């Protein structure tokens, strides 16, 4: 079989179950695909082919030995370089973690591993997940498989590009302000940010602890629901993981949207957004109506304060979270005259510009005398934004919005204008501030052939709502069938 | 102005290592004395992605302390990050409690020179310890075994006015902590550490003087010495018209002086903010009440009870209760022998003497309360006399065992049989004519000598009372 690499998880799972291919063949096919196209896409930062093949052979042995078999057994998954995998590097795309080998598995990784999934390799990202284009990686610039001179989005740009370029069947990403949903939209795949507390963060190198969440990037909504279920549930190692039952999300996937009420937040259709994006999203809304959903307009009045509040809270938490990278215990060290001097030199050499910018910003907003004006005020805004959503979800099962105001932009286009870059997160940061779940699904292309994403936001711990909407919409359209043309 | 016209104002910050099996935010053991960096894991080493999980037992111990000293227990408290860079701090922030600690208020009673005084406690909060820097000839290392150990910080109001009061406070606090089974309070292992804030001002002046903070005192005695030195130093400076700089000073125990640390370097802005990886601690009233019900008897109450119920003199109660283990030993012995005063006498004299001599804690002795009680009963039943009993005590102390077997093996059973004793008495009278003459001439003490002679003849086994009666009768 020549195109094993282009399968979805579900397709590959049934081939494996029917013994039509082995896990080893699957991994071989992906390695071959990576060898062919990754020189242009640049999605992977490290790849241990031997380890992946060994895991695959082990999965094949488990299958051959009979008994009940997990649907994830033998399925290779790429991992964002921010998640710890025992014995693998975890650079967070930063020089400061060069040479660091993780001594443990993140809980989400351990859960996938225990079900027999194969940890394929590590994919690129913005350094410490700070960025929206993956241009902030210290190692390489990942390219959008649809147009190689365009960004894949970020920070999980490597994850999205790998899935879109068929270099992985699925990938894990993390989403602090849109870092799964936006690259999924830019690369034309499915990205799910679960509710805060749904998946353990243990082993996710923290950027902003109160906003970070692990999630899948996949080729279909069904695949996202499979990975979500496998990774979800309370973890005693993460106090913020919530002990609520994990439903079988596949049961929610139906071909129609009858009986569902979907809200259109008027603040998410703003002047200045790309008209092609707006029309694609509005067409998707009509499609949902045609599938039986009732569409209502809602208001989330505090949306305009979201970006400011987000960049205060996220940078404040980051300034403390990244303090541990000091050259003392692991990672890069630049010697100095005394410890303080060593910290300064190590961090100056180890962190990139954007990371430094955010550490400085976060340190500032927490400083004595500024705390009330910035951090405390941002937390109040956060409460207001959460209340906006609670009110909207009193009447709606989910909300439909664009993922980003534009499709992917050219590499370098916004790199020197951080504020412009931050504003691109306007439709995604709110879900993180409110702690709710969000899904990004392909909903069309620009005239230039770049994917456009539809964002479906749902109430906390109601992932079944957004998966249902995403699945019905996806199945009613054919966006998922289109693939980028890559030589290889 | 003369130095005696100054008043000192002192506040203490006491760090107490809680007696938990595992660390504050991970499952690593808290054992002391392991090889460096063996009791560590990704969490307490601050590895990327590792997250803290609260140790519920540490919370219980902190609240229990608060309940013992009458704090208000915060039904809702939270943890915060205290940010500063230091090599012994794995995350470069310490998880501590800033504005919503577990316990508020509270008080500890002290007594100095017979004068009782209440020292108010401002707050008690829970936090984690840091690692330990180690400096070698040409390099430095860090042992993270201690990093993440549960620490409770207790802050007093600035109501302490002398080194003696500070010392008395620490002793009283330690007693309470040991009674509550909160901490081993082992100073050598750093279970209890104390920083001191100190200022002086002229008598009659309302506003406080500029304070200094003293660090690096490793013992209570060190606190006393450092504080005595610092108070005198400040008074010297101020009374000569100088000014005190607000600074942190390091106690040099060997030199017996406090020395200024570079002040700039320690001017921190800790940038506290709520720890997003931990949920707030919510303590329902029922939980707090349950813990209140489980409170142990505190030293003051125990003293009162021993005086009231067991009829001990105040002095005995004071001495016994000072060390919880001693008091426990005493009560067990008294219960088993039914004679509290005898038990108290034995423990306060023989036992404490032997413990001091051997440098032992009462928990480590071989003589069990049941053995001491048995010994007391043997004396009461006049089976053995006092000198024999002391000999038996020493054997029990050294080797353990049960007193009756020792008495039997050594043939110490007291001879009260008048037949045998009369023979000894006759021998003694016959051999000491001059003494007998003295006695008959009215020198009553001479009888004691004769009693001693009979004791000797009986190889120490005679009952001295009976011997005395026999001699008196014979010499009438």
HADDOCK unambig.tbl for C-alpha pairs under 7 A between the chains (distance, minus, plus):
assign (segid A and resid 202 and name CA) (segid B and resid 49 and name CA) 5.86 0.50 0.50
assign (segid A and resid 202 and name CA) (segid B and resid 50 and name CA) 5.83 0.50 0.50
assign (segid A and resid 202 and name CA) (segid B and resid 51 and name CA) 6.00 0.50 0.50
assign (segid A and resid 203 and name CA) (segid B and resid 49 and name CA) 3.97 0.50 0.50
assign (segid A and resid 203 and name CA) (segid B and resid 50 and name CA) 5.57 0.50 0.50
assign (segid A and resid 204 and name CA) (segid B and resid 49 and name CA) 4.49 0.50 0.50
assign (segid A and resid 205 and name CA) (segid B and resid 48 and name CA) 4.88 0.50 0.50
assign (segid A and resid 205 and name CA) (segid B and resid 49 and name CA) 3.78 0.50 0.50
assign (segid A and resid 206 and name CA) (segid B and resid 49 and name CA) 5.81 0.50 0.50
assign (segid A and resid 209 and name CA) (segid B and resid 276 and name CA) 5.87 0.50 0.50
assign (segid A and resid 209 and name CA) (segid B and resid 277 and name CA) 6.43 0.50 0.50
assign (segid A and resid 210 and name CA) (segid B and resid 276 and name CA) 5.51 0.50 0.50
assign (segid A and resid 237 and name CA) (segid B and resid 51 and name CA) 6.77 0.50 0.50
assign (segid A and resid 237 and name CA) (segid B and resid 53 and name CA) 6.25 0.50 0.50
assign (segid A and resid 238 and name CA) (segid B and resid 51 and name CA) 6.32 0.50 0.50
assign (segid A and resid 238 and name CA) (segid B and resid 53 and name CA) 6.80 0.50 0.50
assign (segid A and resid 239 and name CA) (segid B and resid 53 and name CA) 6.08 0.50 0.50
assign (segid A and resid 239 and name CA) (segid B and resid 277 and name CA) 6.57 0.50 0.50
assign (segid A and resid 239 and name CA) (segid B and resid 278 and name CA) 5.85 0.50 0.50
assign (segid A and resid 239 and name CA) (segid B and resid 279 and name CA) 6.63 0.50 0.50
assign (segid A and resid 240 and name CA) (segid B and resid 277 and name CA) 6.34 0.50 0.50
assign (segid A and resid 240 and name CA) (segid B and resid 278 and name CA) 6.73 0.50 0.50
assign (segid A and resid 240 and name CA) (segid B and resid 279 and name CA) 6.78 0.50 0.50
assign (segid A and resid 320 and name CA) (segid B and resid 83 and name CA) 6.79 0.50 0.50
assign (segid A and resid 320 and name CA) (segid B and resid 93 and name CA) 6.82 0.50 0.50
assign (segid A and resid 323 and name CA) (segid B and resid 91 and name CA) 6.38 0.50 0.50
assign (segid A and resid 323 and name CA) (segid B and resid 92 and name CA) 5.52 0.50 0.50
assign (segid A and resid 324 and name CA) (segid B and resid 46 and name CA) 6.55 0.50 0.50
assign (segid A and resid 324 and name CA) (segid B and resid 90 and name CA) 6.44 0.50 0.50
assign (segid A and resid 324 and name CA) (segid B and resid 91 and name CA) 4.37 0.50 0.50
assign (segid A and resid 324 and name CA) (segid B and resid 92 and name CA) 5.44 0.50 0.50
assign (segid A and resid 328 and name CA) (segid B and resid 87 and name CA) 6.81 0.50 0.50
assign (segid A and resid 339 and name CA) (segid B and resid 87 and name CA) 6.84 0.50 0.50
assign (segid A and resid 366 and name CA) (segid B and resid 271 and name CA) 5.22 0.50 0.50
assign (segid A and resid 367 and name CA) (segid B and resid 269 and name CA) 6.83 0.50 0.50
assign (segid A and resid 367 and name CA) (segid B and resid 271 and name CA) 5.36 0.50 0.50
assign (segid A and resid 368 and name CA) (segid B and resid 269 and name CA) 6.49 0.50 0.50
assign (segid A and resid 368 and name CA) (segid B and resid 271 and name CA) 6.41 0.50 0.50
